[in-house]
Amino acid sequence: MKVLAAIALFFLACSIEDPSITEFDLQKIRLSGGTPFNAYFREPEPYTHADKQADLFYAMSNGDTMKVSVCEFESAMHARAFFYNTDSIIEKAEILSENERKKFLKRGRRLFIFSYTLPISENSSTLDSLVQFTRRFPTKDTNASMDFRSFSLKNSRADKDFSVQRDYFLGIEAPFIMLVRRYSDADFTWVCARSSTAVSEEDWKDYKNKLQNNFYGQDSTALISKLSNGIVVAIYGDLDKERMRKVFDEFIGLVN
């Protein structure tokens, strides 16, 4: 029984561990049974907004070369945001890019970009091997939807009207990331937004001071506040004052 308990604890630890990609020996990460003929860490591609990136190159049995870019983010939510902010890229779909093809898969806080030349059938073993490759990186967080559930979907298209704003919010520098959903009905358009994580009091004060000199800081068509749980919430648009306050209070209820 003690041995079984120890084994159970070992697998439990492995299941929740989520080491950084920099802790992996890239030369030992296999794809379709083979190790990479070249692999290295590099600065992330700017369009991904990832925190870290590794590129691995494999010689495939069909004579093609498979390049795998493993892009690592702070959280699964940030990895999911890549697809919300990139209209032309659909997860798992094959994308033609210049002289190569690409597939984008996500698992946990990592985005996997597979680049190759020859097409891959949806029923091929190669596609299965790509999915298996993503599972070689342990992750404790495969659910990126918790923060997105803070938003009502009424008057909003679930997969079309969502974005993530980094570095700037309401036209000024912001030291936090905002999740943004757009809404519209027959008469009005408006936006609800919340920070991806709790914001420190120092960062909030810094942002609020800048906001006072900004258009939205003096504008009655925008409401913004930091809640007791540290989340920053905001709403702006062309709603009348009464409805804006009602929508703002309803949104706070969802976020709290």
C-alpha positions in Angstrom: 0.0 0.0 0.0 2.8 2.4 0.8 4.4 1.8 -2.6 1.1 2.4 -4.4 0.6 5.6 -2.3 4.1 6.8 -3.3 3.4 6.1 -6.9 0.1 7.9 -6.8 1.8 10.9 -5.2 4.5 10.9 -7.9 2.0 11.0 -10.7 0.0 13.6 -8.9 3.1 15.8 -8.6 3.8 15.3 -12.3 0.3 16.2 -13.3 0.3 19.6 -11.6 3.9 20.5 -12.4 4.3 23.1 -15.1 8.0 23.8 -15.6 9.2 26.6 -17.9 10.2 25.5 -21.4 13.8 26.7 -20.5 14.1 23.8 -18.1 13.7 21.2 -20.9 16.5 19.6 -22.8 15.3 20.4 -26.3 17.5 17.7 -28.0 15.5 15.0 -26.2 12.0 16.1 -27.2 10.8 13.6 -29.8 8.3 14.1 -32.7 7.1 10.9 -34.5 9.9 9.0 -32.6 12.7 11.2 -33.8 14.8 13.8 -32.0 15.4 17.2 -33.6 18.4 17.8 -35.8 18.5 21.4 -34.6 16.9 23.1 -31.6 17.5 26.4 -29.7 15.8 29.1 -27.6 15.2 32.4 -29.2 13.4 35.7 -28.7 9.6 35.2 -29.4 8.1 36.3 -32.7 6.6 39.7 -32.0 3.2 38.8 -33.4 2.8 36.0 -30.8 3.4 38.3 -27.7 4.8 35.2 -26.0 7.2 35.4 -23.1 9.5 32.6 -24.3 10.1 30.6 -27.4 12.0 27.5 -28.6 12.4 26.4 -32.2 12.9 22.7 -33.0 13.5 21.1 -36.4 12.7 17.5 -37.4 13.4 15.4 -40.5 10.1 13.7 -41.3 9.7 10.3 -43.0 8.0 11.9 -46.0 11.2 13.9 -46.7 9.7 17.1 -45.3 11.2 19.2 -42.6 9.0 20.1 -39.6 9.8 23.2 -37.7 8.0 23.5 -34.3 7.9 26.8 -32.5 6.9 26.4 -28.8 5.7 29.7 -27.6 5.2 30.0 -23.8 2.9 32.5 -22.1 2.3 33.6 -18.5 -1.0 31.6 -18.4 -3.4 29.5 -20.5 -5.6 32.6 -20.8 -2.7 34.6 -22.4 -2.1 31.7 -24.9 -5.8 31.6 -25.8 -5.8 35.4 -26.3 -3.5 34.8 -29.3 -6.4 33.4 -31.2 -8.9 36.1 -30.1 -6.5 38.8 -31.3 -5.6 37.1 -34.7 -8.7 36.9 -37.0 -6.8 35.1 -39.8 -5.6 32.2 -37.6 -7.9 29.4 -36.5 -6.7 26.8 -34.0 -5.9 23.4 -35.7 -6.7 24.7 -39.2 -3.9 24.6 -41.8 -2.8 28.0 -42.8 -0.9 28.8 -46.1 1.9 31.3 -45.4 4.1 32.2 -48.3 5.9 29.0 -49.3 4.9 26.9 -46.3 2.0 25.6 -44.3 1.3 26.1 -40.6 -0.8 24.6 -37.9 -1.4 26.3 -34.6 -2.3 24.2 -31.6 -2.6 25.3 -28.0 -2.2 23.3 -24.8 -2.1 25.0 -21.4 0.0 28.1 -21.5 1.8 27.1 -24.7 1.2 27.8 -28.3 2.7 25.3 -30.8 3.3 26.5 -34.3 4.1 23.7 -36.8 5.6 24.8 -40.1 6.1 22.5 -43.0 5.8 22.2 -46.8 3.8 19.1 -47.7 0.0 19.0 -46.8 -1.1 16.9 -43.8 -4.3 14.9 -44.1 -6.8 15.3 -41.3 -6.8 11.5 -40.9 -3.0 11.0 -41.1 -0.7 9.7 -38.3 1.4 12.8 -38.7 -1.5 14.9 -37.4 -1.8 12.6 -34.4 1.9 12.9 -33.8 1.6 16.7 -33.6 -1.1 16.4 -31.0 1.1 13.9 -29.0 4.0 16.4 -29.3 2.0 19.1 -27.4 1.5 16.6 -24.5 5.2 16.2 -24.0 5.1 19.5 -22.0 3.4 19.0 -18.6 0.8 21.6 -17.8 -1.3 22.3 -14.8 -3.7 24.7 -16.5 -5.5 23.5 -19.6 -8.7 25.6 -19.0 -8.3 29.1 -20.4 -12.0 30.0 -20.2 -12.5 31.0 -16.5 -11.7 34.7 -17.0 -13.8 34.7 -20.2 -16.8 33.6 -18.3 -17.0 36.9 -16.6 -18.7 38.3 -19.7 -22.3 38.0 -20.7 -22.8 36.8 -24.3 -26.0 38.7 -24.8 -25.7 41.2 -27.7 -22.2 39.8 -28.4 -20.8 37.2 -30.8 -19.0 34.6 -28.7 -15.9 34.1 -30.9 -15.9 37.4 -32.8 -16.3 40.3 -30.4 -13.5 39.5 -27.9 -10.0 40.8 -27.8 -7.1 41.3 -25.3 -5.4 44.7 -24.9 -1.8 44.7 -23.8 0.3 47.7 -22.9 -2.4 50.3 -23.6 -6.0 50.7 -22.4 -8.3 53.6 -23.2 -5.5 55.2 -25.1 -2.9 55.3 -22.3 -0.2 53.0 -21.0 -1.5 50.3 -18.7 0.7 48.1 -16.6 -1.9 45.3 -16.8 -3.7 43.3 -19.5 -7.4 43.9 -20.2 -9.9 41.4 -21.6 -12.3 43.2 -23.8 -15.7 42.2 -25.2 -17.8 44.4 -27.5 -21.6 44.6 -27.5 -24.2 46.1 -29.8 -28.0 46.2 -30.2 -30.3 48.0 -32.5 -29.4 51.4 -31.0 -26.1 51.3 -29.1 -22.6 49.9 -29.1 -20.5 49.5 -25.9 -17.6 47.6 -24.5 -17.0 45.8 -21.2 -13.5 45.1 -20.0 -11.7 43.5 -17.1 -8.1 43.0 -16.1 -6.8 39.5 -16.6 -5.5 39.3 -13.1 -5.7 41.3 -9.8 -3.9 44.7 -10.2 -1.7 46.0 -7.4 -2.6 49.3 -5.7 0.6 50.9 -7.0 -0.2 50.0 -10.6 -3.8 51.1 -10.2 -2.8 54.5 -8.8 -0.2 55.0 -11.6 -2.8 54.2 -14.2 -5.5 56.3 -12.6 -3.3 59.3 -12.4 -2.6 59.1 -16.2 -6.3 58.5 -16.8 -7.2 61.9 -15.3 -5.5 63.7 -18.1 -6.9 61.4 -20.8 -10.1 62.0 -22.8 -11.9 59.1 -21.1 -10.9 60.4 -17.6 -13.2 63.4 -18.2 -15.8 61.6 -20.3 -19.1 60.5 -18.9 -19.3 57.7 -21.6 -16.7 55.6 -19.7 -16.7 54.1 -16.2 -13.7 52.4 -14.7 -13.0 51.1 -11.2 -10.8 48.7 -9.2 -12.8 46.1 -7.2 -12.0 44.8 -3.8 -10.6 41.6 -5.3 -8.1 43.7 -7.3 -9.7 43.3 -10.7 -10.0 46.4 -12.8 -13.4 46.7 -14.6 -14.5 49.2 -17.2 -17.3 50.0 -19.6 -17.5 52.6 -22.3 -19.6 53.4 -25.4 -22.6 55.4 -26.5 -25.1 54.2 -23.8 -27.1 56.8 -21.9 -25.9 57.4 -18.3 -28.7 55.3 -16.7 -28.2 52.3 -18.8 -24.4 52.5 -18.6 -24.6 52.4 -14.8 -26.9 49.5 -14.9 -24.7 47.5 -17.3 -21.6 48.4 -15.3 -23.2 47.1 -12.0 -24.3 43.9 -13.8 -20.8 43.4 -15.1 -19.3 43.9 -11.6 -21.6 41.2 -10.3 -20.3 38.8 -12.9 -16.6 39.6 -12.1 -16.9 39.6 -8.3 
